[in-house]
Every structure is written in C-alpha cells, then in structure tokens.
Amino acid sequence: ISATNPELSGGKMPDAGRNMIHIAEIGAS
C-alpha cells in the first residue's frame, strides 16, 4: 500500500481523490 493511502493520510483529500487512489491501489495489488 502506498504512502498516499487515505486511511493513513488522515483523510486530507476530497472523496473523489481518495477514491481514485483507492482504485489505483487495487489495480496495482
């Protein structure tokens, strides 16, 4: 899991950005 994981970043990004990263991480796993 990358350092930009929304759960670890404290939810600083808007939901759309968080969802994009989440989907990208699923694709990369």
C-alpha positions, -999 to +999 in steps of 0.1 A: +000+000+000+014+034-010+021+063+014-009+081-001-033+056+014-063+078+026-067+058+058-031+067+067-031+102+054-058+113+078-084+118+050-069+152+039-081+147+003-116+150-011-135+118-015-130+118-053-093+119-049-094+093-022-115+070-044-091+075-073-061+065-052-080+035-037-089+022-071-053+027-083-040+007-053-065-021-060-054-022-096-017-023-086-022-050-060 
